[in-house]
Amino acid sequence: MKRFTIVIFLCLASLSFAQIKLEGVVKDSIGSPLELANVIAINQGTQKLDSYGITNDDGYYRLSLEKNTNYKIQVSYIGMKTTQVDVQTEEIDLTQNVTLQSDTTLDEIELVYEMPVTIKGDTIVYNADSFTSGTERKLGDVLNKLPGVEVNDDGQIEVEGKAVSKVMVEGKDFFDGDSKLATQNIPANAVDKVEVLKNYAEVGQLSGVTNNQDNIAINIKLKAGKKNFWFGNVTAGAGGADDKPLYLAQPKLFHYSPEHSLNFIGDLNNIGEIAFTRRDYFNFTGGFRNPSRSSGTNINLGSNNLGFLTLQNNRAKDINTKFGAANFSYSPKKTLDLSGFAIFLSSRTELQENSSVIYTNPDLNIPDETTESHTAQRSDLAMAKLSAKYKPNTDNQLDYDVLARTSKESQDQLFFSSVNGNINEFENAKPYSIHQNLNYYYTLDEANIFALEVQHLLQDEDPFYNAVLEDKDSYANTAAVLGFDDMQTFYDVAQEKRVKSNQLDAKLDYWNILNTKSDINFTWGTIYSKQDFNSDIFQFLDNGSTFNNEPTINDGLDVNAIGYRFSDVYLGVHYRLKSGIFTFTPGFSAHAYSAKNKQFGERFTDNFFRLLPDFNTRIQLKKSEQIIFNYGMRTQFTDINQFASGLVLNSYRSIFSGNPELESALSHQVNLSYFSFNMFNYTNVNGRLSYSKTVDRIRTTSQFQPGSVVRVSTPFNSDLADENASASGRFQKTLGKFRGTLSGNFNYSKFNQIVNGIRSVNENYSHSYRGELRTNFREAPNFELGYRYSIQDNDQGNRRTKFFTKAPSIEFDALIFKSVTFKTEYSYNSFSDEDKKINDFEFWDASLSYRKNTDSKWEYVIKATNLLDTQSQNTSRSGNISVSATEYFIQPRFITFRLRYEL
């Protein structure tokens, strides 16, 4: 790896010596410099575009050109007549100034090549063909080659360090703007232009009164041959591994016209290529926003999802997935837009893990534990959304959305514990939710704007848990305090739970535009939340009957029947003032809170009033350079699960008892951000500092059973403040065909806990640093070198642990003879502590594909996964009172043969 890196940098140096620099200034007819003028250099010998640039705020440009070559330099600017200049390079750098003349007719010289990058106000337009080499197969491959654009490890798009909030195709939302579905499925050969829309406003009427500087959308413009016709591809494949037959089927079909669009994505395989994960499903908002977040109130409805083991880097011992998604939009008339989507995900997964857990405080008298587990997961998830937007004129807009989710999931886990012996855990659930959204926007006149936003959520969750413990002696103490019948062959314990949630969020905004520099915003809002919780712990006996146990702890309570009601009525006032490069937005919100829970005939009430200030300052140093400062005070409320005072089985070794007298927490949050992207020299810099302090945060006190890993936990409001601080930075620079990126993150957290009556203060420090060098040659092979180094430092009072991770990686792709595409990627991970290396693992994948030419409909692919036949990978985790290491088994090496047909 080290030698290869040296060779790459030597190649970079030799390429730089083989070029000269052409620079100059572009001005208008009266001598004023023109910022963001486009300059391209066309090689007269090859008739290819060799270099391009954009002028800075002084009108200055710079191009790297080959020595001893004839060029035609073409300079263009909106509203100016395009000018061409012939240049003959020699062995030394050259200067060429250009003056452009006004052209009211806008007649331009016919362009042989389009500008790779064009800037029009807040829109940056990338010409995709200027950056691609022919090895790209999906949109994500194209975006990764655009200056200032990145697709992160989670498939999310970032522009100039900011996350993209929406992805559109031909101006129509692609699955409500989900960036991962877009990057992984839209064919690369269909992309003509990529439009980056800065300061994007979902509602045009609010663009002048809301802060949209952080909102970025991407619109994909299709090539002419893809409009009004079906396009996409269908892939089918087969292979084998360890006598197991492998299969793959992936249809991806798209149709766009001015009146409607229709997209279909399918994926059926058993090779672990996951198009849409459970994590994607639960993180998918469907475009819904929380109107109460801006008010200063955080209310958590809780999560009662199953305790599914999660995949590590989408890998497991065996994965079978079925995925189908359809998206449509239809405009029956100019004033009405209808759209919707449906997504279905089905997976069958097998996981195998070996873990060791070390408890860091010897005073707690908790035995260390090793475990082995075999897990079978079944998951069927579905969601569907319908949307309507009615806009009869520029002053009125009405939106309505409804999103429905349902799922059926189960997890069966065979578990061996060195402390508790053999255990069989089973969980299942069939939850559903319906989310509705109604928005109305009305512009009375130029100075008065109104917005009404209403959301309603109906949710029903019914998780079931069952554990069979064969080693009765190891669980005897816990069984005694839970009141189980010990005359059975083994302990077969279960819990039924039901949580129903009904929440309404509504707010009315009024903006009064005082003048061109200032406006004032009044917000009237309310949140009403209703939750009902029921649970019951019981025991299955040998004869098949059930036994209602009576615990000897927690006042004998192991059932729950609780109702929780929360309301917030608030008024917010914010004033915005623009002064030069500064925009100040001070404000506050006044809240009347009421939180009530009733259980076992007793009512607990918490009513209070609170004033929450907030402040935002933006410093617009340049068009693409800004500093943002935010301060906010927030009230945090918990969910019904924390109030239920009866015992709840979170797992066989984690028993929970809520606290009906819990109160809210108050947090102070401060962050400072810096963003800069220089289109002249393609330098991207961003950084962020943040700090938060929470008072009265809900923490838990835990009591472990003597000599056991089973604990009973209860929440309480901690009078000790918890703190969190983080810093991150990223520097990216493009030099010709090379792009380098350096990034780093630092996180610090401090929190308090009580275990077995002993209070401790935990401090965690984590550092992560990453370097990357990537090339973007049009005709030569391309590579990407990466290196990640991270430190996890945990101070847990009586013991301090420090772990190090080193992870170099390389990716390589090449187009050979214009018909063969070779791609390969390799990664190595080394995990160690301060004394020794604990473990390491490596992965190597490669593919070779043949397509006769770019117009060919057929492509033949052979793909090898896990070429080194790595059997497992290792992870580590630091908890509040323990550290753990886990060996995670994965699919073996296999090879698949694939056939792809392009529509």
QUICOR-V747000 format. One record per residue. N is the residue number from 1. SS is DSSP state (2 for helix, 1 for strand, 0 for the rest). PHI is phi in degrees with one decimal (none if undefined). Layout:
# QUICOR-V747000
N/SS/PHI ; N/SS/PHI
This chain:
# QUICOR-V747000
1/0/none ; 2/2/-64.2 ; 3/2/-63.7 ; 4/2/-63.4 ; 5/2/-63.6 ; 6/2/-61.5 ; 7/2/-60.4 ; 8/2/-60.4 ; 9/2/-69.3 ; 10/2/-65.3 ; 11/2/-62.9 ; 12/2/-61.4 ; 13/2/-64.1 ; 14/2/-65.1 ; 15/2/-65.7 ; 16/2/-67.2 ; 17/2/-73.2 ; 18/0/-87.2 ; 19/1/-125.0 ; 20/1/-120.6 ; 21/1/-109.9 ; 22/1/-112.5 ; 23/1/-137.7 ; 24/1/173.5 ; 25/1/-124.9 ; 26/1/-104.7 ; 27/1/-129.8 ; 28/0/-91.2 ; 29/0/-66.9 ; 30/0/-102.2 ; 31/0/90.2 ; 32/0/-83.6 ; 33/1/-66.4 ; 34/0/-107.5 ; 35/0/-82.6 ; 36/0/68.2 ; 37/0/-75.8 ; 38/1/-97.4 ; 39/1/-130.7 ; 40/1/-130.0 ; 41/1/-121.0 ; 42/1/-105.8 ; 43/1/-68.1 ; 44/0/-70.5 ; 45/0/-77.4 ; 46/0/-100.6 ; 47/0/57.6 ; 48/1/-117.9 ; 49/1/-78.7 ; 50/1/-93.6 ; 51/1/-157.5 ; 52/1/-150.0 ; 53/1/-161.2 ; 54/1/-129.3 ; 55/0/-72.2 ; 56/0/-87.5 ; 57/0/-68.7 ; 58/0/-98.8 ; 59/0/76.5 ; 60/1/-86.0 ; 61/1/-131.1 ; 62/1/-151.0 ; 63/1/-125.2 ; 64/1/-101.7 ; 65/1/-126.2 ; 66/1/-74.0 ; 67/0/-73.5 ; 68/0/52.4 ; 69/0/-138.8 ; 70/1/-88.3 ; 71/1/-129.2 ; 72/1/-110.0 ; 73/1/-92.7 ; 74/1/-117.8 ; 75/1/-121.5 ; 76/1/-137.8 ; 77/0/-156.5 ; 78/0/-59.2 ; 79/0/86.3 ; 80/1/-117.9 ; 81/0/-78.3 ; 82/0/-63.5 ; 83/1/-120.4 ; 84/1/-121.2 ; 85/1/-133.4 ; 86/1/-85.4 ; 87/1/-132.8 ; 88/1/-110.0 ; 89/0/-82.4 ; 90/0/-127.1 ; 91/0/-102.7 ; 92/0/-123.8 ; 93/0/-65.8 ; 94/1/-123.8 ; 95/1/-123.2 ; 96/0/-142.2 ; 97/0/-87.7 ; 98/1/-134.0 ; 99/1/-115.7 ; 100/0/-102.7 ; 101/0/-105.6 ; 102/1/-63.1 ; 103/0/-139.9 ; 104/0/-68.7 ; 105/0/-81.8 ; 106/0/60.2 ; 107/0/-72.1 ; 108/0/-121.4 ; 109/0/-63.4 ; 110/0/-64.1 ; 111/0/-89.4 ; 112/0/-76.7 ; 113/0/-125.6 ; 114/0/-79.5 ; 115/0/-61.7 ; 116/0/-60.0 ; 117/1/-133.6 ; 118/1/-129.7 ; 119/1/-113.0 ; 120/1/-127.8 ; 121/0/63.3 ; 122/0/-90.1 ; 123/1/-113.8 ; 124/1/-107.1 ; 125/1/-112.7 ; 126/1/-102.2 ; 127/1/-85.8 ; 128/2/-59.1 ; 129/2/-64.6 ; 130/2/-74.6 ; 131/0/-119.2 ; 132/0/-91.9 ; 133/0/-115.0 ; 134/0/107.5 ; 135/0/-93.1 ; 136/0/-76.5 ; 137/0/-124.1 ; 138/1/-137.8 ; 139/2/-55.1 ; 140/2/-57.7 ; 141/2/-64.1 ; 142/2/-71.8 ; 143/2/-61.7 ; 144/0/-64.8 ; 145/0/-99.8 ; 146/0/-89.7 ; 147/0/-60.7 ; 148/0/83.0 ; 149/1/-114.8 ; 150/1/-144.2 ; 151/1/-111.1 ; 152/0/-78.0 ; 153/0/-64.4 ; 154/0/-92.3 ; 155/0/82.5 ; 156/0/-88.4 ; 157/1/-90.3 ; 158/1/-125.2 ; 159/1/-123.5 ; 160/0/54.0 ; 161/0/85.5 ; 162/1/-109.6 ; 163/1/-71.9 ; 164/0/-79.7 ; 165/0/-90.2 ; 166/1/-155.1 ; 167/1/-119.9 ; 168/1/-122.9 ; 169/1/-125.0 ; 170/0/53.1 ; 171/0/78.3 ; 172/1/-111.1 ; 173/1/-57.5 ; 174/0/-98.3 ; 175/2/47.9 ; 176/2/57.2 ; 177/2/86.4 ; 178/0/-65.3 ; 179/2/-76.9 ; 180/2/-67.3 ; 181/2/-60.1 ; 182/2/-70.0 ; 183/2/-65.5 ; 184/2/-90.0 ; 185/2/-128.8 ; 186/0/-68.7 ; 187/1/-64.4 ; 188/2/-65.0 ; 189/2/-73.8 ; 190/2/-94.4 ; 191/1/-86.9 ; 192/1/-97.9 ; 193/1/-128.2 ; 194/1/-116.6 ; 195/1/-101.0 ; 196/1/-96.8 ; 197/1/-104.3 ; 198/1/-82.0 ; 199/0/50.8 ; 200/0/-74.9 ; 201/0/-114.0 ; 202/0/-60.5 ; 203/0/-118.1 ; 204/2/-58.4 ; 205/2/-64.4 ; 206/2/-100.2 ; 207/0/-62.6 ; 208/0/-90.4 ; 209/0/-122.1 ; 210/0/-118.4 ; 211/0/-82.2 ; 212/0/-108.8 ; 213/0/-60.5 ; 214/0/-92.9 ; 215/0/-90.5 ; 216/1/-130.0 ; 217/1/-123.1 ; 218/1/-124.0 ; 219/1/-116.9 ; 220/1/-95.4 ; 221/1/-94.8 ; 222/1/-87.3 ; 223/0/-68.2 ; 224/2/-54.7 ; 225/2/-73.7 ; 226/2/-98.4 ; 227/0/-87.2 ; 228/0/66.0 ; 229/0/-134.5 ; 230/1/-71.0 ; 231/1/-142.0 ; 232/1/134.0 ; 233/1/-154.8 ; 234/1/-127.8 ; 235/1/-117.8 ; 236/1/-130.4 ; 237/1/-152.1 ; 238/1/-152.1 ; 239/1/-174.7 ; 240/1/-158.3 ; 241/1/-156.8 ; 242/0/51.0 ; 243/0/65.1 ; 244/1/-103.2 ; 245/1/-71.3 ; 246/1/-114.6 ; 247/1/-145.1 ; 248/1/-155.8 ; 249/1/-143.3 ; 250/1/-138.7 ; 251/1/-85.0 ; 252/1/-137.9 ; 253/1/-125.1 ; 254/1/-140.6 ; 255/1/-144.9 ; 256/1/-132.8 ; 257/0/-144.0 ; 258/0/-58.8 ; 259/0/-92.6 ; 260/1/-154.1 ; 261/1/-143.5 ; 262/1/-147.1 ; 263/1/-127.1 ; 264/1/-137.7 ; 265/1/-126.4 ; 266/1/-129.9 ; 267/1/-155.2 ; 268/1/-134.0 ; 269/1/-159.7 ; 270/0/-126.4 ; 271/0/-112.9 ; 272/0/85.5 ; 273/0/-86.5 ; 274/0/-95.5 ; 275/0/-75.7 ; 276/0/-153.2 ; 277/0/-91.5 ; 278/2/-59.2 ; 279/2/-63.0 ; 280/2/-61.1 ; 281/2/-62.8 ; 282/2/-75.3 ; 283/2/-88.8 ; 284/0/-76.7 ; 285/0/-85.5 ; 286/0/68.0 ; 287/0/84.7 ; 288/0/-79.7 ; 289/0/-110.7 ; 290/0/-97.9 ; 291/0/-65.4 ; 292/0/-82.9 ; 293/2/-61.3 ; 294/2/-73.2 ; 295/2/-83.7 ; 296/0/102.7 ; 297/1/-109.1 ; 298/1/-115.5 ; 299/1/-119.8 ; 300/0/-107.4 ; 301/0/-80.4 ; 302/0/80.0 ; 303/0/-129.3 ; 304/0/-116.3 ; 305/0/-66.7 ; 306/0/-66.7 ; 307/0/-79.9 ; 308/0/-62.3 ; 309/0/-63.8 ; 310/0/-97.8 ; 311/0/-69.9 ; 312/1/-98.8 ; 313/0/54.1 ; 314/0/60.0 ; 315/1/-117.0 ; 316/0/-158.4 ; 317/0/-68.6 ; 318/1/-155.9 ; 319/1/-136.9 ; 320/1/-120.7 ; 321/1/-130.6 ; 322/1/-130.4 ; 323/1/-138.4 ; 324/1/-141.7 ; 325/1/-145.9 ; 326/1/-132.8 ; 327/1/-137.8 ; 328/1/-137.5 ; 329/1/-142.1 ; 330/1/-150.3 ; 331/1/-118.9 ; 332/1/-66.1 ; 333/1/-153.3 ; 334/0/-62.8 ; 335/0/-91.9 ; 336/1/-133.2 ; 337/1/-124.3 ; 338/1/-117.0 ; 339/1/-155.1 ; 340/1/179.3 ; 341/1/-153.5 ; 342/1/-139.4 ; 343/1/-132.5 ; 344/1/-130.9 ; 345/1/-133.2 ; 346/1/-127.8 ; 347/1/-141.5 ; 348/1/-128.6 ; 349/1/-128.7 ; 350/1/-116.4 ; 351/1/-127.8 ; 352/1/-135.6 ; 353/1/-138.2 ; 354/1/-122.0 ; 355/1/-131.4 ; 356/1/-132.7 ; 357/1/-121.0 ; 358/1/-117.3 ; 359/1/-86.6 ; 360/0/-84.4 ; 361/0/-110.6 ; 362/2/-65.0 ; 363/2/-67.1 ; 364/2/-78.7 ; 365/0/58.8 ; 366/0/-107.7 ; 367/0/-71.0 ; 368/0/-67.3 ; 369/1/-139.0 ; 370/1/-114.8 ; 371/1/-136.3 ; 372/1/-127.8 ; 373/1/-140.1 ; 374/1/-125.2 ; 375/1/-126.2 ; 376/1/-116.7 ; 377/1/-117.6 ; 378/1/-125.9 ; 379/1/-143.6 ; 380/1/-125.8 ; 381/1/-122.7 ; 382/1/-145.8 ; 383/1/-148.8 ; 384/1/-148.3 ; 385/1/-138.9 ; 386/1/-125.6 ; 387/1/-135.5 ; 388/1/-140.6 ; 389/1/-128.3 ; 390/1/-117.0 ; 391/1/-133.0 ; 392/1/-69.2 ; 393/1/-158.3 ; 394/0/-71.9 ; 395/0/-97.4 ; 396/1/-133.5 ; 397/1/-149.4 ; 398/1/-124.6 ; 399/1/-121.2 ; 400/1/-140.6 ; 401/1/-137.2 ; 402/1/-137.4 ; 403/1/-124.4 ; 404/1/-116.6 ; 405/1/-128.1 ; 406/1/-150.5 ; 407/1/-153.8 ; 408/1/-140.1 ; 409/1/-136.1 ; 410/1/-151.7 ; 411/1/-140.3 ; 412/1/-118.3 ; 413/1/-125.8 ; 414/1/-91.3 ; 415/1/-132.3 ; 416/1/-118.8 ; 417/1/-118.9 ; 418/0/-66.0 ; 419/0/-100.5 ; 420/0/-111.8 ; 421/1/74.7 ; 422/1/-80.6 ; 423/1/-139.4 ; 424/1/-117.7 ; 425/1/-108.0 ; 426/1/-133.7 ; 427/1/-137.1 ; 428/1/-152.1 ; 429/1/-163.2 ; 430/0/-135.7 ; 431/0/-80.5 ; 432/1/-149.0 ; 433/1/-151.3 ; 434/1/-130.3 ; 435/1/-118.9 ; 436/1/-120.9 ; 437/1/-141.8 ; 438/1/-130.6 ; 439/1/-128.1 ; 440/1/-135.2 ; 441/1/-120.8 ; 442/1/-135.9 ; 443/1/-105.1 ; 444/1/-71.6 ; 445/1/-160.1 ; 446/0/-64.5 ; 447/0/-108.0 ; 448/1/-135.8 ; 449/1/-132.1 ; 450/1/-122.7 ; 451/1/-144.7 ; 452/1/-114.5 ; 453/1/-128.4 ; 454/1/-132.6 ; 455/1/-130.1 ; 456/1/-134.2 ; 457/1/-125.6 ; 458/1/-119.8 ; 459/1/-140.9 ; 460/1/-135.3 ; 461/1/-124.8 ; 462/0/-139.8 ; 463/0/-67.8 ; 464/1/-120.8 ; 465/1/-129.4 ; 466/1/-143.4 ; 467/1/-133.5 ; 468/1/-110.7 ; 469/1/-109.0 ; 470/0/-77.6 ; 471/0/-88.0 ; 472/0/-65.4 ; 473/2/-62.9 ; 474/2/-70.0 ; 475/2/-109.1 ; 476/2/-62.7 ; 477/2/-62.6 ; 478/2/-67.3 ; 479/2/-60.6 ; 480/2/-68.1 ; 481/2/-71.0 ; 482/2/-86.0 ; 483/0/77.7 ; 484/0/-81.2 ; 485/0/-76.4 ; 486/0/-91.9 ; 487/0/-92.3 ; 488/0/-96.1 ; 489/0/-61.2 ; 490/0/-151.0 ; 491/1/-90.1 ; 492/1/-116.8 ; 493/1/-107.3 ; 494/1/-147.7 ; 495/1/-148.4 ; 496/1/-105.0 ; 497/1/-142.6 ; 498/1/-140.9 ; 499/1/-128.8 ; 500/1/-113.5 ; 501/1/-125.5 ; 502/1/-142.5 ; 503/1/-133.2 ; 504/1/-123.7 ; 505/1/-117.4 ; 506/1/-146.0 ; 507/1/-151.8 ; 508/1/-120.5 ; 509/1/-107.2 ; 510/1/-131.3 ; 511/1/-112.9 ; 512/1/-114.2 ; 513/1/-83.2 ; 514/1/-73.8 ; 515/1/-163.0 ; 516/0/-69.0 ; 517/0/-108.0 ; 518/1/-150.4 ; 519/1/-154.3 ; 520/1/-128.7 ; 521/1/-123.0 ; 522/1/-111.6 ; 523/1/-128.0 ; 524/1/-110.6 ; 525/1/-149.5 ; 526/1/-150.8 ; 527/1/-128.5 ; 528/1/-129.1 ; 529/1/-128.0 ; 530/1/-128.4 ; 531/1/-131.3 ; 532/1/-126.6 ; 533/1/-131.6 ; 534/1/-135.3 ; 535/1/-153.3 ; 536/1/-154.4 ; 537/1/-98.2 ; 538/1/-149.3 ; 539/1/-126.7 ; 540/1/-85.9 ; 541/0/-93.4 ; 542/0/-60.5 ; 543/0/-85.5 ; 544/0/93.2 ; 545/0/-82.6 ; 546/1/-113.4 ; 547/1/-124.5 ; 548/0/-87.1 ; 549/0/-72.5 ; 550/0/-129.0 ; 551/0/-62.9 ; 552/0/-94.4 ; 553/0/-119.6 ; 554/2/57.7 ; 555/2/58.1 ; 556/2/75.1 ; 557/0/-91.4 ; 558/0/-132.9 ; 559/1/-122.6 ; 560/1/-135.9 ; 561/1/-146.9 ; 562/1/-132.9 ; 563/1/-115.9 ; 564/1/-128.6 ; 565/1/-126.2 ; 566/1/-132.3 ; 567/1/-142.9 ; 568/1/-140.0 ; 569/1/-114.8 ; 570/1/-138.6 ; 571/1/-129.3 ; 572/1/-118.8 ; 573/1/-133.5 ; 574/1/-136.6 ; 575/1/-118.6 ; 576/1/-118.0 ; 577/1/-132.5 ; 578/1/-103.6 ; 579/1/-140.5 ; 580/0/63.7 ; 581/0/-86.4 ; 582/1/-100.8 ; 583/1/-129.7 ; 584/1/-106.2 ; 585/1/-134.8 ; 586/1/-84.6 ; 587/1/-175.9 ; 588/1/-157.6 ; 589/1/-136.6 ; 590/1/-107.4 ; 591/1/-123.8 ; 592/1/-110.7 ; 593/1/-101.8 ; 594/1/-146.0 ; 595/1/-128.2 ; 596/1/-134.7 ; 597/1/-135.2 ; 598/1/-128.2 ; 599/1/-154.5 ; 600/0/53.2 ; 601/0/76.9 ; 602/1/-117.2 ; 603/1/-110.4 ; 604/1/-121.8 ; 605/1/-128.6 ; 606/1/-134.4 ; 607/1/-113.1 ; 608/1/-161.0 ; 609/1/-116.8 ; 610/1/-146.1 ; 611/1/-105.4 ; 612/1/-116.4 ; 613/1/-83.8 ; 614/1/-150.4 ; 615/1/-152.1 ; 616/1/-133.7 ; 617/1/-130.7 ; 618/1/-120.9 ; 619/1/-116.2 ; 620/1/-90.6 ; 621/1/-65.4 ; 622/1/-143.7 ; 623/0/-60.7 ; 624/0/-119.6 ; 625/1/-145.9 ; 626/1/-150.6 ; 627/1/-118.4 ; 628/1/-126.4 ; 629/1/-120.7 ; 630/1/-131.6 ; 631/1/-133.2 ; 632/1/-150.4 ; 633/1/-107.9 ; 634/1/-131.4 ; 635/1/-102.5 ; 636/1/-112.9 ; 637/1/-114.7 ; 638/0/-94.3 ; 639/0/-108.7 ; 640/2/-65.7 ; 641/2/-58.0 ; 642/2/-75.9 ; 643/0/-89.1 ; 644/0/-64.9 ; 645/0/-83.1 ; 646/0/-73.5 ; 647/1/-67.4 ; 648/1/-131.6 ; 649/1/-88.4 ; 650/1/-76.4 ; 651/1/-164.3 ; 652/0/-62.2 ; 653/0/-111.1 ; 654/1/-134.7 ; 655/1/-110.5 ; 656/1/-127.8 ; 657/1/-132.4 ; 658/0/-74.4 ; 659/0/-128.8 ; 660/0/-68.7 ; 661/0/-101.1 ; 662/0/-62.7 ; 663/0/-119.5 ; 664/0/-74.7 ; 665/1/-113.2 ; 666/1/-121.9 ; 667/1/-124.0 ; 668/1/-112.3 ; 669/1/-126.9 ; 670/1/-130.4 ; 671/1/-147.8 ; 672/1/-129.4 ; 673/1/-126.8 ; 674/1/-133.4 ; 675/1/-131.9 ; 676/1/-149.6 ; 677/1/-138.0 ; 678/1/-98.6 ; 679/0/-71.4 ; 680/0/-70.5 ; 681/0/-113.4 ; 682/0/50.8 ; 683/1/-112.2 ; 684/1/-118.2 ; 685/1/-129.9 ; 686/1/-149.0 ; 687/1/-151.7 ; 688/1/-151.6 ; 689/1/-121.5 ; 690/1/-144.5 ; 691/1/-148.7 ; 692/1/-139.9 ; 693/1/-134.6 ; 694/1/-117.7 ; 695/1/-107.6 ; 696/0/63.6 ; 697/0/-63.0 ; 698/1/-77.6 ; 699/1/-120.4 ; 700/1/-120.7 ; 701/1/-105.9 ; 702/1/-120.3 ; 703/1/-125.3 ; 704/1/-83.9 ; 705/0/-66.7 ; 706/0/-53.5 ; 707/0/63.9 ; 708/0/-130.1 ; 709/0/-97.3 ; 710/0/-85.7 ; 711/1/-133.4 ; 712/1/-112.3 ; 713/1/-118.5 ; 714/1/-138.3 ; 715/1/-81.7 ; 716/1/-153.8 ; 717/1/-84.2 ; 718/0/-79.7 ; 719/0/-85.3 ; 720/0/-101.7 ; 721/0/-75.4 ; 722/1/-99.7 ; 723/1/-131.2 ; 724/1/-139.3 ; 725/1/-140.6 ; 726/1/-148.3 ; 727/1/-143.6 ; 728/1/-144.6 ; 729/1/-151.6 ; 730/1/-148.7 ; 731/1/-126.3 ; 732/1/-132.3 ; 733/1/-137.2 ; 734/1/-109.0 ; 735/1/-124.4 ; 736/0/61.3 ; 737/0/-94.9 ; 738/1/-114.3 ; 739/1/-131.3 ; 740/1/-112.2 ; 741/1/-136.4 ; 742/1/-124.9 ; 743/1/-145.4 ; 744/1/-152.1 ; 745/1/-137.2 ; 746/1/-134.6 ; 747/1/-133.6 ; 748/1/-132.4 ; 749/1/-138.7 ; 750/1/-133.7 ; 751/1/-146.6 ; 752/1/-111.3 ; 753/1/-152.2 ; 754/1/-128.4 ; 755/1/-128.1 ; 756/0/51.7 ; 757/0/78.9 ; 758/1/-103.0 ; 759/1/-86.5 ; 760/1/-139.9 ; 761/1/-111.5 ; 762/1/-101.9 ; 763/1/-128.7 ; 764/1/-117.5 ; 765/1/-123.2 ; 766/1/-133.9 ; 767/1/-123.1 ; 768/1/-144.2 ; 769/1/-130.2 ; 770/1/-143.3 ; 771/1/-126.8 ; 772/1/-149.1 ; 773/1/-126.7 ; 774/1/-130.7 ; 775/1/-110.6 ; 776/0/-143.9 ; 777/0/-83.6 ; 778/0/-76.9 ; 779/0/-121.2 ; 780/0/-89.3 ; 781/0/-60.5 ; 782/1/-121.2 ; 783/1/-140.0 ; 784/1/-140.3 ; 785/1/-100.6 ; 786/1/-138.2 ; 787/1/-147.7 ; 788/1/-124.5 ; 789/1/-131.5 ; 790/1/-135.4 ; 791/1/-128.7 ; 792/1/-116.1 ; 793/1/-117.8 ; 794/1/-123.3 ; 795/1/-105.3 ; 796/0/-108.1 ; 797/0/83.8 ; 798/0/-85.1 ; 799/0/-150.9 ; 800/1/-122.5 ; 801/1/-122.1 ; 802/1/-138.9 ; 803/1/-122.9 ; 804/1/-126.8 ; 805/1/-125.2 ; 806/1/-120.9 ; 807/1/-142.3 ; 808/1/-78.6 ; 809/1/-152.8 ; 810/1/-147.4 ; 811/1/-125.7 ; 812/1/-143.6 ; 813/1/-143.3 ; 814/1/-149.0 ; 815/1/-103.3 ; 816/1/-107.2 ; 817/0/54.8 ; 818/0/61.1 ; 819/0/-139.7 ; 820/1/-113.1 ; 821/1/-111.9 ; 822/1/-115.0 ; 823/1/-132.9 ; 824/1/-151.7 ; 825/1/-145.1 ; 826/1/-137.4 ; 827/1/-140.4 ; 828/1/-130.4 ; 829/1/-127.3 ; 830/1/-123.5 ; 831/1/-121.1 ; 832/1/-147.9 ; 833/1/-108.5 ; 834/0/-72.5 ; 835/0/-104.1 ; 836/0/-158.6 ; 837/1/-77.4 ; 838/1/-88.1 ; 839/1/-165.6 ; 840/1/-151.7 ; 841/1/-156.2 ; 842/1/-144.8 ; 843/1/-131.7 ; 844/1/-142.0 ; 845/1/-121.0 ; 846/1/-154.5 ; 847/1/-145.5 ; 848/1/-133.8 ; 849/1/-129.7 ; 850/1/-126.8 ; 851/0/-136.7 ; 852/0/-53.7 ; 853/0/-159.1 ; 854/0/-65.7 ; 855/0/-92.5 ; 856/0/-68.8 ; 857/0/-82.4 ; 858/1/-110.3 ; 859/1/-136.6 ; 860/1/-112.8 ; 861/1/-130.9 ; 862/1/-119.9 ; 863/1/-130.1 ; 864/1/-113.2 ; 865/1/-115.5 ; 866/0/56.4 ; 867/0/-58.3 ; 868/0/-83.7 ; 869/0/53.9 ; 870/0/-64.4 ; 871/0/-90.0 ; 872/1/-154.6 ; 873/1/-130.8 ; 874/1/-121.4 ; 875/1/-133.3 ; 876/1/-137.6 ; 877/1/-150.6 ; 878/1/-111.7 ; 879/0/-97.7 ; 880/0/-65.8 ; 881/0/-131.3 ; 882/1/-151.1 ; 883/1/-124.7 ; 884/1/-139.3 ; 885/1/-128.6 ; 886/1/-129.8 ; 887/1/-96.5 ; 888/1/-121.3 ; 889/1/-83.7 ; 890/0/-130.8 ; 891/0/-65.8 ; 892/0/-77.4 ; 893/0/-64.8 ; 894/1/-151.8 ; 895/1/-124.0 ; 896/1/-124.4 ; 897/1/-109.8 ; 898/1/-131.0 ; 899/1/-126.9 ; 900/1/-115.7 ; 901/1/-116.3 ; 902/1/-95.1 ; 903/0/-73.2
